[in-house]
Amino acid sequence: MKISIIGAGIGGLTTAIALKQKGFEVEIFEASKDFRKAGSGINLAINAMQVFRRLGVYKEISSLGSYTDSLLITDEKLNIITKVNLVNAEREFKAKTFAIHRATLHTILLNKLNGVKIHLNKKLKSLSQTNDEVNFIFEDGTAYTSNILIGADGIHSVVRKSIFDNTELRIAKQACWRGIVKIDIPKKYQTELNELWGKGKRFGFVHINENEVYWYALANYKTDYEKEFSNINLEELFSNFSPLIKKIISKTENNDIIFNEMIDLKPISSWYYKNVCLIGDASHATTPNMGQGACQAIESAYVIAACLSTEKNIQTAFYKLEKIRKKDAKKIVKTSWTVGKMAHLENRFGIFLRNNIMRLMPKILIEKQSTSIYKLNY
Ligand SMILES: Cc1cc2nc3c(=O)[nH]c(=O)nc-3n(C[C@H](O)[C@H](O)[C@H](O)COP(=O)(O)OP(=O)(O)OC[C@H]3O[C@@H](n4cnc5c(N)ncnc54)[C@H](O)[C@@H]3O)c2cc1C
């Protein structure tokens, strides 16, 4: 049986690794001409790292990434509002959290795909299905056929639009800047991910290796983020934050900063149609407020391969994937949306109330909430 994957992002590559390990014949089609060095980092939580352990890439990620032992939300001046210590969860699930350069993660995943054909510069245009085959055409006019097609082509998925016509992207009205900087910051931040919540904006930073810090900044906008922030000076926008933030921004090369807006996919009722199935952001894109988008993609990638290897019937395998993964992925999308709104309050009294309620929340409850995300139910 031949399986073709559209998209060589984290979701597509992980799916290919999992399928290859189950003995399937796989090939990947990717729109980009080459794998450019993505200028941002990514946090891989304990759920994703458990999957990566099963797939045999844990060691590489842990040696090339940076270990994170706690997640903190603070006010603008880095005064702690809440802290999740990950050590208990690490013990329970026998995996740790790592932040890593996206390009490094990409290389690690690609290295696991020896023998898998990756066609670059292949942007999917359309597809059609017969009973047991999928035919698909690229923008360069070439056409291919496969038994199964997996759409791992991200939030704007052409595969999704080809099989469903009623899906909806939601705009969070938050603009986002991301950067990587070589910088010395106080030692205590070496193993922490800190997110500073201000008035209608926030700033997060985490080490991705010994020398480099990955940071992200978000701010509310009203109607047009590109226009409203076209002449923005980030140092000024975050001037009321801790002086460390100014230092991080000022040391970052301007050209390397990625700027976009936050959107998600309103949960869709099904992830497959006949022999075509969606994976990752194509099926369950979330806002990044819980750092779970890729982690969820990694989980779904593992599960789809497991289901296809145990079920003879393709439809049953896809049905099982949905049954195992859909509820959890939907919960992340919903919770993440709410967290994003809470983080960006603009009203002073609302902020005061939110911070104090969060400060008073029992530690055990906070840890329990986050560890429920890390449990794999397959
Ligand atoms: C600001 C920000 C911070 C984030 N931080 C985190 C984090 O810390 N932790 C975490 O787990 N997640 C995080 N995420 C989410 C994470 O980036 C995504 O969930 C993840 O990258 C999704 O992977 P994917 O492979 O499904 O899709 P994508 O990464 O979007 O990959 C899709 C691939 O398909 C290709 N493609 C698209 N269209 C076509 C086509 N027509 N034909 C062929 N190929 C095509 C694209 O070129 C791309 O290579 C963050 C997201 C954002 C925006």
The ligand as a MOL file (V3000), in Angstrom:
LIG
                    3D

  0  0  0     0  0            999 V3000
M  V30 BEGIN CTAB
M  V30 COUNTS 53 58 0 0 0
M  V30 BEGIN ATOM
M  V30 1 C 3.9000 31.8800 17.1460 0
M  V30 2 C 3.7710 30.3990 17.2050 0
M  V30 3 C 4.4200 29.6890 18.2110 0
M  V30 4 C 4.2450 28.3220 18.3310 0
M  V30 5 N 4.8830 27.6590 19.3400 0
M  V30 6 C 4.6810 26.3280 19.4960 0
M  V30 7 C 5.3250 25.6070 20.5630 0
M  V30 8 O 6.1240 26.1530 21.3360 0
M  V30 9 N 5.0370 24.2940 20.6930 0
M  V30 10 C 4.1840 23.6310 19.8450 0
M  V30 11 O 3.9560 22.4350 20.0300 0
M  V30 12 N 3.5890 24.2950 18.8190 0
M  V30 13 C 3.8130 25.6020 18.6260 0
M  V30 14 N 3.2290 26.2700 17.5770 0
M  V30 15 C 2.3750 25.5160 16.6430 0
M  V30 16 C 3.1790 24.7620 15.6040 0
M  V30 17 O 4.0650 25.6300 14.9470 0
M  V30 18 C 2.2540 24.1250 14.5850 0
M  V30 19 O 1.1780 23.4980 15.2310 0
M  V30 20 C 3.0090 23.0620 13.7950 0
M  V30 21 O 4.0960 23.6340 13.1260 0
M  V30 22 C 2.0640 22.3870 12.8030 0
M  V30 23 O 2.7910 21.4860 12.0100 0
M  V30 24 P 2.1720 20.9510 10.6520 0
M  V30 25 O 3.2270 20.0750 10.0830 0
M  V30 26 O 0.8260 20.4020 10.8950 0
M  V30 27 O 1.9580 22.2370 9.7550 0
M  V30 28 P 3.0170 23.2710 9.1660 0
M  V30 29 O 4.1550 23.4560 10.0960 0
M  V30 30 O 2.2550 24.4640 8.7510 0
M  V30 31 O 3.5930 22.5210 7.8860 0
M  V30 32 C 2.8510 22.4130 6.7010 0
M  V30 33 C 3.7990 22.1040 5.5540 0
M  V30 34 O 3.0290 21.9160 4.3890 0
M  V30 35 C 3.5590 22.6690 3.3160 0
M  V30 36 N 2.4340 23.0130 2.4270 0
M  V30 37 C 1.4650 23.9200 2.6340 0
M  V30 38 N 0.6130 23.9430 1.5920 0
M  V30 39 C 1.0560 23.0180 0.7160 0
M  V30 40 C 0.5960 22.5710 -0.5490 0
M  V30 41 N -0.4890 23.0930 -1.1370 0
M  V30 42 N 1.3050 21.5980 -1.1960 0
M  V30 43 C 2.4210 21.0550 -0.6210 0
M  V30 44 N 2.8930 21.4380 0.5850 0
M  V30 45 C 2.2130 22.4150 1.2390 0
M  V30 46 C 4.1810 23.8850 3.9830 0
M  V30 47 O 5.1670 24.4800 3.1660 0
M  V30 48 C 4.7510 23.2570 5.2540 0
M  V30 49 O 6.0470 22.7630 5.0610 0
M  V30 50 C 3.4180 27.6390 17.4230 0
M  V30 51 C 2.7990 28.3300 16.3970 0
M  V30 52 C 2.9710 29.6980 16.2720 0
M  V30 53 C 2.2720 30.4180 15.1610 0
M  V30 END ATOM
M  V30 BEGIN BOND
M  V30 1 1 1 2
M  V30 2 1 2 3
M  V30 3 2 2 52
M  V30 4 2 3 4
M  V30 5 1 4 5
M  V30 6 1 4 50
M  V30 7 2 5 6
M  V30 8 1 6 7
M  V30 9 1 6 13
M  V30 10 2 7 8
M  V30 11 1 7 9
M  V30 12 1 9 10
M  V30 13 2 10 11
M  V30 14 1 10 12
M  V30 15 2 12 13
M  V30 16 1 13 14
M  V30 17 1 14 15
M  V30 18 1 14 50
M  V30 19 1 15 16
M  V30 20 1 16 17
M  V30 21 1 16 18
M  V30 22 1 18 19
M  V30 23 1 18 20
M  V30 24 1 20 21
M  V30 25 1 20 22
M  V30 26 1 22 23
M  V30 27 1 23 24
M  V30 28 2 24 25
M  V30 29 1 24 26
M  V30 30 1 24 27
M  V30 31 1 27 28
M  V30 32 2 28 29
M  V30 33 1 28 30
M  V30 34 1 28 31
M  V30 35 1 31 32
M  V30 36 1 32 33
M  V30 37 1 33 34
M  V30 38 1 33 48
M  V30 39 1 34 35
M  V30 40 1 35 36
M  V30 41 1 35 46
M  V30 42 1 36 37
M  V30 43 1 36 45
M  V30 44 2 37 38
M  V30 45 1 38 39
M  V30 46 1 39 40
M  V30 47 2 39 45
M  V30 48 1 40 41
M  V30 49 2 40 42
M  V30 50 1 42 43
M  V30 51 2 43 44
M  V30 52 1 44 45
M  V30 53 1 46 47
M  V30 54 1 46 48
M  V30 55 1 48 49
M  V30 56 2 50 51
M  V30 57 1 51 52
M  V30 58 1 52 53
M  V30 END BOND
M  V30 END CTAB
M  END
